[in-house]
């Protein structure tokens, strides 16, 4: 449960960057096929990334940070899905025209303005996820909007991009990527920070997802959809939560980020009362390996035995602030740990020790009080100073000590601009410095692409219905929840065709598509064999009274084997009881089990009672029965008729 927060009072603002892979056969800038791979890779190459100057002769801060990590990047290759383009050995091929057309269609659905000519840009990616060190991206539409509860959520930009590699592992200075996902076409929808609560962020994300899925041209499944969420509060700054895999996680993540920023602003005020600012912060660092030659603190002992060093940092005036809470179960020390883990690549817990260790840490292997006293003497540290220890490779420890001081200085500023990664418990941790404008520059290998007015007119004429239009069409006969489920599962157009051609029970068609077919999948049936024509045939027979609704799961399960039509299944495998058989059996059952009607079960849980009774009638007859007929008989009996 989340603590109660007045988001309006906090000045909460949230924007989204929603990424959907496009359902194309080929990659964006080459002819390699798209698709994830599970088998062992064919080859592997190793690279080291380094930053390059922007067009203005400046380095991007994120690129410089990534360069500090000294990562060794391994790429797992497949001969038939990766070519020299992905490895930056040849220029890009022609842009995938199918991907561009899908992106234009999505931009129009988002009410974007389309430029007469689009240009390819390069966006630096020094984390190693793209072997070239940059991502090719194209702004297809700008200044769009989506309707939301009587107002408009602004869409700043719709981009067509190439996807990055899949991360397989990241430990120390070695990171491993698989290149199967690399260069898959995707669209990125960038909204303004118009969401005012975490719930609104979730709802808008779902609504934009429905718009994209309405095209039927985006991929679905694990890894095909990702969200980056931008969060800020008054007095704070924009924080980007990177790679949110599921919409449901957004609520918790942005809530905790708002709480975190509020706490960091409170920490800044505490530092100010202690006279600590970015200009007045004082610190001292030293290597004190000799003090721990005989230590029993296991992580430090192991590092020293392997030839590593122990570094100590004194932060003047920070006593007690390492345990300052910044979010649920997260302390300021965790903020520093995150920075050390990523930039210094010291990623083995507990990463660092600090002199404000709370009691709950007393059960783990920690430096003794005597060891702390020796470190304090070395640094000339006294109350109210705080001391931190890091250990490992000498270069990494030097980087770690520098980052500890940097993060402490940022605490005096308030909320540092950064990208954060998702943790399992709905919290976040540091990932990298937030990129700046210096990471983008024109791609000189790609010519501008004209967008003709005729092509836009043709796309507009064949645009699918938007979620709002579907709600307008079916809001009178279906609940809003069912309509959303149909759209979320990508079967709204299928529903429309079945209902239009059969005029059968609208709610039954909907529940069959969103629930019954999903249940068949869990039973190892093959629902993809159940095509549109078969479903239309199914509901045409139902409309004509050929079978009761209770027979639908059995018919579909049989049909999923792909051997018989609906008519053949009804003739060969479905035995349906007549109304007289149902009525006689039901009355006989009620006479022999009359106590069930007088036991009060019906009054306590009518739905459960009816479902139980329907099942009894069906078992006695050994046939499919009309559930409505049984319900009517039971209701008549309960009323004393």
C-alpha positions as CSV (number, residue, x, y, z in Angstrom):
1,X,0.0,0.0,0.0
2,X,1.2,3.5,-0.8
3,X,1.2,6.3,1.7
4,X,-1.4,9.0,1.0
5,X,0.1,11.8,-1.2
6,X,-1.5,15.1,-2.3
7,X,-0.1,15.1,-5.9
8,X,-1.5,18.5,-6.7
9,X,0.2,20.0,-3.7
10,X,3.5,18.4,-4.7
11,X,3.2,19.9,-8.2
12,X,3.3,16.4,-9.7
13,X,3.8,16.2,-13.5
14,X,4.3,13.1,-15.6
15,X,5.0,12.4,-19.3
16,X,5.4,9.2,-21.2
17,X,7.8,7.9,-23.9
18,X,6.0,4.8,-25.3
19,X,7.9,2.4,-27.6
20,X,6.1,-0.2,-29.7
21,X,7.9,-2.5,-32.2
22,X,6.3,-2.5,-35.6
23,X,5.2,-5.7,-37.2
24,X,7.4,-5.7,-40.3
25,X,9.3,-8.6,-41.8
26,X,12.6,-6.7,-42.2
27,X,14.7,-4.4,-40.1
28,X,14.6,-0.6,-40.4
29,X,17.8,0.1,-42.4
30,X,18.7,-3.3,-43.9
31,X,17.2,-6.4,-45.3
32,X,17.8,-8.7,-42.3
33,X,14.7,-10.5,-41.0
34,X,13.1,-9.5,-37.6
35,X,12.7,-12.0,-34.8
36,X,14.1,-13.0,-31.4
37,X,16.4,-16.0,-31.1
38,X,16.8,-18.6,-28.3
39,X,19.4,-20.9,-29.8
40,X,23.2,-20.4,-29.2
41,X,24.7,-17.5,-31.1
42,X,27.0,-18.0,-34.1
43,X,29.7,-15.5,-33.3
44,X,30.7,-12.9,-30.7
45,X,32.6,-9.6,-31.0
46,X,34.0,-7.3,-28.3
47,X,34.0,-3.5,-28.4
48,X,34.8,-0.5,-26.2
49,X,32.7,2.6,-26.5
50,X,34.1,6.2,-26.5
51,X,32.3,9.5,-26.8
52,X,32.4,11.8,-29.8
53,X,32.0,15.5,-30.1
54,X,28.6,16.9,-31.1
55,X,28.1,19.3,-34.0
56,X,28.7,22.2,-31.5
57,X,32.0,20.7,-30.4
58,X,30.7,19.5,-27.0
59,X,30.5,16.1,-25.3
60,X,27.2,14.8,-24.0
61,X,27.2,14.3,-20.2
62,X,25.8,10.8,-20.4
63,X,28.4,9.7,-23.0
64,X,31.1,10.9,-20.6
65,X,29.6,9.0,-17.7
66,X,29.4,5.8,-19.7
67,X,33.0,6.3,-20.8
68,X,34.0,6.3,-17.1
69,X,32.6,2.8,-16.6
70,X,35.3,1.3,-18.9
71,X,32.8,-1.3,-20.0
72,X,33.9,-4.2,-22.2
73,X,30.9,-4.8,-24.5
74,X,30.2,-8.3,-25.9
75,X,27.8,-8.8,-28.8
76,X,26.3,-12.2,-29.6
77,X,25.7,-12.4,-33.4
78,X,23.5,-14.6,-35.7
79,X,24.7,-14.9,-39.3
80,X,21.2,-14.8,-40.8
81,X,19.8,-11.8,-38.8
82,X,22.7,-9.4,-38.5
83,X,24.7,-7.8,-41.3
84,X,27.6,-5.4,-41.7
85,X,25.1,-2.4,-41.2
86,X,24.4,-3.3,-37.6
87,X,28.1,-3.5,-36.9
88,X,28.7,-0.1,-38.4
89,X,30.9,-1.5,-41.2
90,X,28.6,-0.3,-44.0
91,X,26.3,2.7,-44.4
92,X,22.5,2.2,-43.9
93,X,20.4,0.7,-46.7
94,X,17.2,2.4,-47.8
95,X,14.7,3.1,-45.1
96,X,12.1,0.4,-44.7
97,X,9.1,1.8,-46.5
98,X,6.6,-0.4,-44.8
99,X,7.8,0.8,-41.4
100,X,7.5,4.5,-42.5
101,X,4.0,4.0,-43.7
102,X,2.9,2.4,-40.4
103,X,4.6,5.3,-38.5
104,X,2.7,7.9,-40.6
105,X,-0.6,6.1,-39.9
106,X,0.1,6.1,-36.2
107,X,1.1,9.8,-36.3
108,X,-2.2,10.6,-38.0
109,X,-4.2,8.6,-35.4
110,X,-2.4,10.7,-32.7
111,X,-3.5,13.9,-34.5
112,X,0.1,14.9,-35.3
113,X,1.3,17.4,-37.9
114,X,3.3,15.6,-40.6
115,X,6.3,17.4,-42.1
116,X,6.7,17.7,-45.9
117,X,10.2,16.2,-45.5
118,X,11.6,14.0,-42.8
119,X,15.3,13.7,-41.8
120,X,17.3,10.9,-40.1
121,X,19.2,11.9,-37.0
122,X,21.7,10.1,-34.8
123,X,21.2,9.8,-31.1
124,X,24.3,8.8,-29.1
125,X,24.0,5.5,-27.1
126,X,27.2,4.9,-25.2
127,X,25.8,2.2,-22.9
128,X,26.8,-0.4,-25.6
129,X,23.2,-1.4,-26.5
130,X,23.8,-0.3,-30.1
131,X,27.2,-1.3,-31.6
132,X,27.5,1.9,-33.7
133,X,27.3,4.0,-30.5
134,X,24.2,5.8,-31.8
135,X,20.6,5.2,-32.8
136,X,19.1,6.3,-36.0
137,X,15.8,8.1,-35.4
138,X,13.3,10.0,-37.5
139,X,10.7,12.6,-36.2
140,X,7.6,11.7,-38.3
141,X,5.0,13.8,-36.6
142,X,4.8,16.6,-34.1
143,X,2.2,18.6,-32.0
144,X,-0.4,15.9,-31.7
145,X,-2.9,15.0,-29.0
146,X,-5.1,12.3,-27.6
147,X,-8.4,12.9,-25.8
148,X,-8.5,12.1,-22.1
149,X,-11.4,12.8,-19.7
150,X,-12.6,16.0,-21.4
151,X,-9.1,17.4,-22.0
152,X,-6.2,16.8,-24.4
153,X,-2.9,15.1,-23.6
154,X,-0.3,16.6,-25.9
155,X,1.8,14.4,-28.1
156,X,5.1,16.3,-28.6
157,X,6.5,13.9,-31.2
158,X,6.1,10.6,-32.9
159,X,9.5,9.1,-33.9
160,X,10.4,6.1,-36.0
161,X,13.5,4.4,-34.6
162,X,15.6,1.3,-34.7
163,X,15.5,-0.8,-31.6
164,X,18.6,-1.6,-29.5
165,X,20.1,-5.0,-28.5
166,X,18.8,-7.2,-25.7
167,X,20.9,-7.2,-22.5
168,X,21.8,-10.7,-21.5
169,X,24.1,-9.9,-18.5
170,X,25.9,-7.0,-16.8
171,X,28.5,-7.7,-14.2
172,X,31.5,-5.5,-13.3
173,X,33.1,-4.2,-16.4
174,X,31.6,-6.8,-18.8
175,X,28.2,-6.4,-20.4
176,X,26.7,-8.9,-22.9
177,X,24.1,-8.1,-25.5
178,X,22.2,-10.2,-28.0
179,X,21.8,-8.6,-31.4
180,X,18.6,-10.4,-32.5
181,X,16.4,-7.4,-31.5
182,X,18.8,-4.8,-32.9
183,X,17.4,-2.5,-35.6
184,X,13.9,-3.8,-35.3
185,X,11.6,-0.9,-36.4
186,X,9.7,0.8,-33.6
187,X,7.8,4.0,-32.9
188,X,8.3,6.2,-29.9
189,X,5.3,8.3,-28.7
190,X,6.5,11.2,-26.6
191,X,3.9,13.0,-24.6
192,X,4.0,16.3,-22.7
193,X,4.1,16.1,-18.9
194,X,0.3,16.5,-18.8
195,X,-0.5,13.6,-16.4
196,X,-1.3,14.9,-12.9
197,X,-1.5,11.7,-10.9
198,X,0.0,8.2,-11.2
199,X,-3.4,6.8,-12.1
200,X,-3.6,9.2,-15.0
201,X,-0.2,8.1,-16.2
202,X,-1.4,4.5,-16.2
203,X,-4.7,5.3,-18.0
204,X,-3.0,7.5,-20.7
205,X,-0.4,4.8,-21.3
206,X,-3.2,2.2,-21.8
207,X,-5.2,4.5,-24.1
208,X,-2.2,5.3,-26.3
209,X,-1.4,1.6,-26.5
210,X,-5.0,0.9,-27.7
211,X,-4.6,3.5,-30.4
212,X,-1.4,1.9,-31.6
213,X,-2.8,-1.6,-31.4
214,X,-5.9,-0.5,-33.4
215,X,-3.7,-0.5,-36.5
216,X,-3.0,-4.2,-36.2
217,X,0.6,-3.4,-37.3
218,X,2.5,-3.4,-34.0
219,X,4.1,-6.3,-32.3
220,X,2.7,-7.8,-29.1
221,X,4.4,-9.9,-26.4
222,X,7.2,-9.7,-23.9
223,X,9.9,-7.3,-25.0
224,X,8.0,-5.7,-27.8
225,X,6.6,-2.8,-25.7
226,X,8.5,-0.6,-23.3
227,X,7.7,2.7,-21.6
228,X,10.0,5.4,-20.3
229,X,8.2,7.6,-17.7
230,X,9.3,11.2,-17.0
231,X,8.4,12.5,-13.5
232,X,8.9,15.8,-11.7
233,X,7.5,17.8,-8.8
234,X,7.7,21.4,-7.9
235,X,11.2,22.3,-6.9
236,X,12.5,19.0,-8.3
237,X,13.6,18.1,-11.9
238,X,12.7,15.7,-14.7
239,X,13.6,12.1,-13.8
240,X,13.3,9.5,-16.5
241,X,12.4,6.0,-15.4
242,X,13.7,3.8,-18.1
243,X,12.4,0.6,-19.7
244,X,9.1,0.0,-17.7
245,X,8.1,-3.4,-19.0
246,X,4.4,-3.3,-18.0
247,X,1.8,-0.6,-17.7
248,X,0.7,-1.8,-14.3
249,X,4.1,-0.9,-12.8
250,X,3.8,2.8,-13.8
251,X,1.6,3.7,-10.8
252,X,4.0,2.4,-8.2
253,X,7.1,3.7,-9.9
254,X,6.0,7.3,-10.4
255,X,4.4,7.4,-6.9
256,X,7.8,6.4,-5.3
257,X,9.6,8.8,-7.6
258,X,7.4,11.7,-6.4
259,X,8.0,10.7,-2.8
260,X,11.7,10.4,-3.5
261,X,12.0,13.8,-5.0
262,X,10.0,15.3,-2.1
263,X,12.4,13.6,0.4
264,X,15.5,14.8,-1.5
265,X,14.2,18.4,-1.3
266,X,13.8,17.9,2.4
267,X,17.3,16.6,2.6
268,X,18.5,19.7,0.9
269,X,16.8,21.8,3.5
270,X,18.5,19.8,6.3
271,X,21.9,20.3,4.6
272,X,21.2,24.0,4.3
273,X,20.5,24.3,8.1
274,X,24.0,22.7,8.6
275,X,25.5,25.3,6.3
276,X,26.3,22.8,3.5
277,X,25.9,23.9,-0.1
278,X,27.5,23.0,-3.3
279,X,30.1,25.6,-2.7
280,X,30.7,24.9,1.0
281,X,30.7,21.1,1.0
282,X,34.0,19.8,2.3
283,X,35.3,16.2,1.9
284,X,38.5,14.2,2.1
285,X,39.4,10.9,0.6
286,X,42.2,8.4,1.4
287,X,43.4,4.9,0.6
288,X,43.5,3.0,3.9
289,X,44.1,-0.6,2.8
290,X,46.6,-1.3,5.5
291,X,44.0,-0.7,8.2
292,X,42.1,-3.7,6.9
293,X,44.8,-6.3,6.4
294,X,43.5,-8.4,9.2
295,X,39.8,-7.5,9.0
296,X,37.1,-10.0,9.4
297,X,34.6,-8.0,7.3
298,X,34.2,-10.6,4.5
299,X,33.7,-8.3,1.4
300,X,36.7,-6.1,2.3
301,X,38.9,-9.1,3.3
302,X,38.2,-10.8,0.0
303,X,39.1,-7.6,-2.0
304,X,42.3,-7.1,0.0
305,X,43.4,-10.7,-0.5
306,X,42.8,-10.3,-4.3
307,X,45.1,-7.3,-4.4
308,X,42.4,-4.6,-4.2
309,X,42.4,-1.5,-2.1
310,X,40.1,0.1,0.5
311,X,39.1,3.7,0.0
312,X,37.6,6.0,2.6
313,X,35.7,9.3,2.1
314,X,34.8,11.8,4.8
315,X,31.8,14.0,4.2
316,X,31.9,16.9,6.6
317,X,28.6,17.6,8.3
318,X,26.8,14.5,6.9
319,X,26.5,12.5,10.2
320,X,23.2,10.7,10.3
321,X,22.2,11.5,6.7
322,X,23.2,8.2,5.2
323,X,20.1,6.8,6.8
324,X,17.9,9.6,5.7
325,X,14.8,8.0,4.2
326,X,14.2,8.9,0.5
327,X,11.4,6.4,-0.3
328,X,9.9,3.3,1.1
329,X,12.7,1.0,2.3
330,X,15.3,3.3,0.6
331,X,17.9,5.5,2.2
332,X,20.2,8.2,1.0
333,X,23.0,5.7,1.2
334,X,21.2,3.7,-1.4
335,X,21.3,6.7,-3.7
336,X,25.1,6.7,-3.4
337,X,25.3,2.9,-3.8
338,X,23.5,3.2,-7.1
339,X,25.9,5.7,-8.4
340,X,29.0,3.7,-7.3
341,X,27.5,0.5,-8.7
342,X,26.9,1.9,-12.2
343,X,29.8,4.3,-12.7
344,X,32.6,2.5,-10.7
345,X,31.3,-1.0,-11.6
346,X,31.6,-2.1,-7.9
347,X,28.4,-4.1,-8.0
348,X,28.8,-6.8,-5.3
349,X,26.6,-6.0,-2.3
350,X,26.8,-4.2,0.0
351,X,28.9,-2.0,-2.3
352,X,29.8,0.4,0.5
353,X,29.8,0.8,4.3
354,X,29.0,4.0,6.1
355,X,29.4,5.2,9.7
356,X,25.7,5.7,10.1
357,X,24.9,2.0,10.0
358,X,21.5,1.4,11.5
359,X,20.8,-1.4,13.9
360,X,19.1,-3.6,11.3
361,X,22.5,-3.9,9.5
362,X,24.2,-5.3,12.6
363,X,23.6,-8.9,11.5
364,X,25.9,-8.7,8.5
365,X,29.6,-8.7,8.3
366,X,30.6,-5.1,9.1
367,X,33.8,-3.2,10.1
368,X,34.3,-3.2,13.9
369,X,34.1,0.0,16.0
370,X,37.9,-0.2,16.3
371,X,38.3,-0.2,12.6
372,X,36.0,2.8,12.2
373,X,38.0,4.7,14.8
374,X,41.2,4.1,12.9
375,X,39.6,5.3,9.7
376,X,38.3,8.4,11.4
377,X,41.8,9.1,12.7
378,X,43.3,8.7,9.3
379,X,40.7,11.2,7.8
380,X,40.7,13.4,10.9
381,X,36.9,12.9,11.0
382,X,34.8,14.0,14.0
383,X,31.1,14.5,14.7
384,X,29.1,15.6,12.7
385,X,31.2,14.0,9.8
386,X,30.1,10.9,8.0
387,X,32.6,8.3,6.7
388,X,32.1,5.9,3.8
389,X,34.2,2.9,2.8
390,X,34.5,1.3,-0.7
391,X,36.8,-1.5,-1.8
392,X,38.0,-3.2,-5.0
393,X,40.2,-2.5,-8.0
394,X,42.3,0.6,-7.4
395,X,40.9,2.4,-10.5
396,X,37.3,1.5,-9.6
397,X,37.8,2.7,-6.0
398,X,39.2,6.0,-7.2
399,X,36.1,6.4,-9.4
400,X,33.8,5.4,-6.5
401,X,35.3,7.9,-4.1
402,X,34.9,10.7,-6.7
403,X,31.3,9.7,-7.3
404,X,30.5,9.6,-3.6
405,X,31.6,13.3,-3.3
406,X,29.7,14.2,-6.5
407,X,26.5,12.6,-5.2
408,X,26.8,14.4,-1.8
409,X,27.3,17.7,-3.7
410,X,24.2,17.0,-5.7
411,X,22.3,16.4,-2.5
412,X,22.9,20.0,-1.6
413,X,21.4,21.0,-5.0
414,X,18.3,18.9,-4.5
415,X,17.2,16.4,-7.1
416,X,19.9,15.5,-9.7
417,X,18.7,15.0,-13.3
418,X,19.2,11.3,-14.1
419,X,17.8,8.2,-15.7
420,X,16.7,5.5,-13.3
421,X,16.2,1.8,-13.8
422,X,13.3,-0.3,-12.5
423,X,13.7,-2.5,-9.5
424,X,11.5,-5.5,-8.8
425,X,9.8,-4.0,-5.7
426,X,8.4,-1.1,-7.7
427,X,11.3,1.2,-6.7
428,X,14.0,2.6,-8.9
429,X,17.8,3.0,-8.8
430,X,20.4,5.1,-10.7
431,X,21.1,4.1,-14.3
432,X,22.8,7.1,-15.9
433,X,23.1,10.8,-16.1
434,X,20.1,12.3,-18.0
435,X,21.1,12.9,-21.6
436,X,21.3,16.4,-22.9
437,X,20.6,18.0,-26.3
438,X,24.3,17.4,-27.4
439,X,23.6,13.7,-28.0
440,X,21.6,14.4,-31.2
441,X,23.0,15.3,-34.6
442,X,22.2,14.8,-38.3
443,X,22.9,11.5,-40.0
444,X,25.0,12.4,-43.0
445,X,24.6,8.9,-44.5
446,X,20.8,9.3,-45.0
447,X,19.1,11.6,-47.5
448,X,16.0,13.5,-46.6
449,X,12.7,11.7,-47.4
450,X,9.8,13.7,-49.0
451,X,6.3,13.0,-47.7
452,X,3.7,13.6,-50.4
453,X,0.3,15.0,-49.7
454,X,-1.3,12.3,-51.8
455,X,0.1,9.6,-49.6
456,X,-1.2,11.3,-46.5
457,X,-4.7,11.7,-48.0
458,X,-4.7,8.0,-48.8
459,X,-3.7,7.0,-45.3
460,X,-6.3,9.2,-43.8
461,X,-9.0,7.5,-45.8
462,X,-8.2,4.1,-44.4
463,X,-7.4,4.9,-40.8
464,X,-8.9,2.5,-38.2
465,X,-11.4,3.6,-35.6
466,X,-9.9,5.1,-32.5
467,X,-10.8,3.9,-29.0
468,X,-13.1,6.9,-28.6
469,X,-14.9,6.0,-31.8
470,X,-15.3,2.3,-30.7
471,X,-16.8,3.5,-27.4
472,X,-19.2,5.7,-29.2
473,X,-20.3,2.8,-31.5
474,X,-20.7,0.1,-28.9
475,X,-21.1,2.0,-25.6
476,X,-24.9,1.4,-25.7
477,X,-24.7,-2.4,-25.8
478,X,-21.4,-3.2,-24.1
479,X,-19.9,-2.1,-20.8
480,X,-16.9,0.2,-21.0
481,X,-14.8,-2.6,-19.3
482,X,-15.6,-5.1,-22.1
483,X,-14.9,-2.6,-24.8
484,X,-11.5,-1.8,-23.2
485,X,-10.7,-5.5,-22.9
486,X,-11.5,-6.1,-26.6
487,X,-9.2,-3.2,-27.6
488,X,-6.5,-4.3,-25.2
489,X,-6.5,-7.8,-26.7
490,X,-6.5,-6.4,-30.2
491,X,-9.8,-8.1,-31.2
492,X,-12.1,-5.0,-31.5
493,X,-12.3,-5.2,-35.3
494,X,-12.9,-8.9,-35.1
495,X,-15.7,-8.3,-32.7
496,X,-17.2,-5.7,-35.0
497,X,-17.2,-8.0,-37.9
498,X,-18.8,-10.9,-36.0
499,X,-21.5,-8.7,-34.5
500,X,-22.2,-6.9,-37.7
501,X,-22.6,-10.1,-39.7
502,X,-24.5,-12.3,-37.1
503,X,-26.3,-9.8,-34.9
504,X,-25.9,-12.3,-32.2
505,X,-25.7,-11.7,-28.4
506,X,-23.2,-8.7,-28.2
507,X,-22.0,-9.5,-24.7
508,X,-21.6,-13.2,-25.4
509,X,-19.5,-12.5,-28.5
510,X,-17.3,-10.1,-26.4
511,X,-16.8,-12.5,-23.5
512,X,-16.0,-15.3,-25.9
513,X,-13.3,-13.3,-27.5
514,X,-11.7,-11.9,-24.4
515,X,-12.2,-14.8,-22.0
516,X,-13.1,-18.1,-23.6
517,X,-10.4,-18.1,-26.2
518,X,-7.8,-17.2,-23.5
519,X,-9.0,-20.1,-21.4
520,X,-8.6,-22.4,-24.4
521,X,-5.0,-21.3,-24.6
522,X,-4.4,-22.3,-21.0
523,X,-5.8,-25.7,-21.8
524,X,-3.1,-26.2,-24.6
525,X,-5.7,-25.7,-27.3
526,X,-4.7,-23.8,-30.4
527,X,-7.0,-20.7,-30.6
528,X,-5.1,-19.2,-33.5
529,X,-6.6,-22.0,-35.7
530,X,-10.0,-20.4,-34.9
531,X,-10.3,-17.9,-37.7
532,X,-12.8,-15.1,-38.3
533,X,-15.0,-17.2,-40.6
534,X,-15.3,-20.0,-38.1
535,X,-16.3,-17.5,-35.3
536,X,-18.9,-15.9,-37.6
537,X,-20.3,-19.4,-38.4
538,X,-20.3,-20.2,-34.7
539,X,-22.4,-17.2,-33.7
540,X,-24.7,-17.6,-36.7
541,X,-25.6,-21.1,-35.5
542,X,-26.1,-19.7,-32.0
543,X,-28.3,-17.0,-33.2
544,X,-30.5,-19.6,-35.0
545,X,-30.8,-21.6,-31.7
546,X,-28.7,-24.6,-32.8
547,X,-27.0,-24.9,-29.4
548,X,-26.9,-23.2,-25.9
549,X,-24.2,-20.8,-24.9
550,X,-22.7,-23.4,-22.5
551,X,-21.6,-25.5,-25.5
552,X,-19.4,-22.7,-26.9
553,X,-16.2,-23.7,-25.1
554,X,-16.5,-27.3,-26.2
555,X,-17.2,-26.3,-29.8
556,X,-14.2,-24.0,-29.9
557,X,-11.9,-26.5,-28.2
558,X,-12.9,-29.1,-30.9
559,X,-12.5,-26.5,-33.7
560,X,-9.1,-25.5,-32.4
561,X,-7.8,-28.9,-33.6
562,X,-8.6,-27.7,-37.1
563,X,-10.4,-30.9,-38.2
564,X,-14.1,-30.0,-38.5
565,X,-16.4,-27.1,-39.2
566,X,-19.0,-25.8,-36.7
567,X,-21.8,-27.7,-38.5
568,X,-19.8,-30.9,-38.4
569,X,-19.0,-30.5,-34.7
570,X,-22.7,-29.9,-33.9
571,X,-23.7,-32.9,-35.9
572,X,-21.1,-35.3,-34.6
573,X,-20.1,-34.2,-31.1
574,X,-22.6,-31.9,-29.5
575,X,-25.8,-33.4,-28.0
576,X,-28.2,-30.6,-26.9
577,X,-31.1,-31.3,-24.6
578,X,-34.6,-30.2,-25.6
579,X,-36.4,-27.7,-23.4
580,X,-38.8,-30.5,-22.2
581,X,-35.8,-32.7,-21.2
582,X,-34.3,-29.7,-19.3
583,X,-37.6,-28.8,-17.6
584,X,-38.4,-32.4,-16.6
585,X,-34.9,-33.1,-15.2
586,X,-34.7,-29.8,-13.4
587,X,-38.1,-30.4,-11.7
588,X,-37.1,-33.9,-10.8
589,X,-33.9,-32.7,-9.3
590,X,-35.7,-30.0,-7.3
591,X,-38.2,-32.5,-5.9
592,X,-35.4,-34.9,-4.7
593,X,-33.1,-32.2,-3.5
594,X,-35.8,-29.8,-2.3
595,X,-33.8,-29.1,0.8
596,X,-31.3,-27.1,-1.3
597,X,-34.0,-24.6,-2.1
598,X,-35.0,-24.1,1.5
599,X,-31.5,-24.1,2.9
600,X,-31.0,-20.4,2.4
601,X,-28.1,-20.9,0.0
602,X,-30.1,-19.3,-2.8
603,X,-30.7,-16.2,-0.7
604,X,-27.1,-16.0,0.5
605,X,-25.3,-16.6,-2.9
606,X,-27.8,-16.8,-5.8
607,X,-25.2,-16.9,-8.5
608,X,-23.3,-19.8,-6.8
609,X,-26.5,-21.7,-6.2
610,X,-27.7,-21.4,-9.8
611,X,-24.3,-22.4,-11.3
612,X,-24.3,-25.5,-9.0
613,X,-27.8,-26.4,-10.0
614,X,-27.1,-25.9,-13.8
615,X,-24.1,-28.3,-13.4
616,X,-26.3,-30.9,-11.7
617,X,-28.9,-30.8,-14.5
618,X,-26.2,-31.0,-17.2
619,X,-24.6,-34.1,-15.5
620,X,-27.9,-35.9,-15.1
621,X,-28.8,-35.4,-18.8
622,X,-25.3,-35.9,-20.1
623,X,-26.0,-33.3,-22.7
624,X,-25.5,-29.6,-23.3
625,X,-28.3,-27.5,-21.8
626,X,-29.7,-24.0,-22.2
627,X,-28.5,-22.3,-19.1
628,X,-31.2,-19.6,-19.3
629,X,-33.9,-22.3,-19.3
630,X,-32.5,-23.9,-16.1
631,X,-32.2,-20.5,-14.4
632,X,-35.8,-19.7,-15.2
633,X,-37.0,-23.0,-13.7
634,X,-34.9,-22.5,-10.5
635,X,-36.2,-19.0,-10.1
636,X,-39.8,-20.2,-10.5
637,X,-39.2,-22.8,-7.9
638,X,-37.6,-20.3,-5.5
639,X,-40.7,-18.0,-6.0
640,X,-43.0,-20.9,-5.1
641,X,-44.5,-21.3,-8.6
